[in-house]
Amino acid sequence: MPDQMRYESPRTIERKTREKLRSTSDLYYLNAARSAGDGDYVHAISLLEKSIRYDKFNIEARNLLGLLQFQTGELAEAIHTWRLSLFVRADRNRAAYYLSEIAKEPQLISNMGQSLILYNEALDMARQGQGDFALVRLRKAGQLNPRFVKAHLLLCACYINKEEYARAREALAMAQAVTRLHPDCIRYEALITERLSQGAEEEKLEDIRDRTAKEEAERLLNEADPSDLSGDREKAQLIRDKKMILSQFVLFAVGVLLGGLFISYLYRPHQMRQQAKELYELSIRTEALQSENARLKTQLEDARQVLFTISEGGNQISEVVLADIRRVLQDTEEIK
């Protein structure tokens, strides 16, 4: 039988399939490493994700993916990738070293985490049309994490929307310093160039700062003269002082009242315990008196029975016994 007509065992087919998948994964990994060396992090990340899909045990691809995510300012994604890498293979894994080094920089972790929170808030605000509030958060995110490409690009987009192309170029330059071949970097640069070629004026950063300072000066000039308001300010300060004194007195009174209530609350359980103790002792004495009363009633009945026997049967009991019986009866009547 010719070789091409022979049946292959399932184990052989599985082995060849795994080898082919591993070879394809390695090819994607090599291309990703080449793209990362050229500074094209976005393309490299895409290739590494494909490499991992073909071979989930490709530890080198996973670790390089985490490094590129860290380089672009996405610390959470990088840590997640390295932890998955350790889950796939725990021994002799470079990801353990990366995680240990990151753990030595708590301030870096805090800054990158805070920048991610600000970026997400800015993204929601930009979608809701609150561009000015988004700009504040994006600028802060870029200061905390200078390599956060997504924050710089969103900031650039917001400035383009406001037609502030000088600041848009500044934000774009921050993103290009990390990865110049990012598709959004290329697209925004082309968009800014197109807008400027269509007649839009590019205001310099110095002009923007001067304009902002001029607007602030005009706002201050339009306000009332502080000297004209000196008397009103003194009156307002006097009113505030009186209110502060009154509020302090009220707080003191409230504090005394609460303190008294607290002390009474602490003392009340002691009173309740004392009353409970007295009631318990009274109940004990009552039970003792009831027992004594029952005993005396029994003696009284016995004495009456004896007298009845004497009255019916004659002089069978001595006079001494009769005297004792009469005495007992007399004492019993006095107790009753």
ABEGO torsion letter per residue (X at the ends): XBAAABBBBAAAAAAAAAAAAAAAAAAAAAAAAAAAAAGBAAAAAAAAAAAAAABAABAAAAAAAAAAAAAAGBAAAAAAAAAAAAAABABGBAAAAAAAAAAABAAAAAAAAAAAAAAAAAAAAAAAGBAAAAAAAAAAAAAABAABAAAAAAAAAAAAAAGBAAAAAAAAAAAAAABAABAAAAAAAAAAAAAAAAGBBBBBAAAAAAAAAAAAAAAAAABBBAAAAAAAAAAAAAAAAAAAAAAAAAAAAAAAAAAAAAAAAAAAAAAAAAAAAAAAAAAAAAAAAAAAAAAAAAAAAAAAAAAAAAAAAEBABBAAAAAAAAAAAAAAAAAX
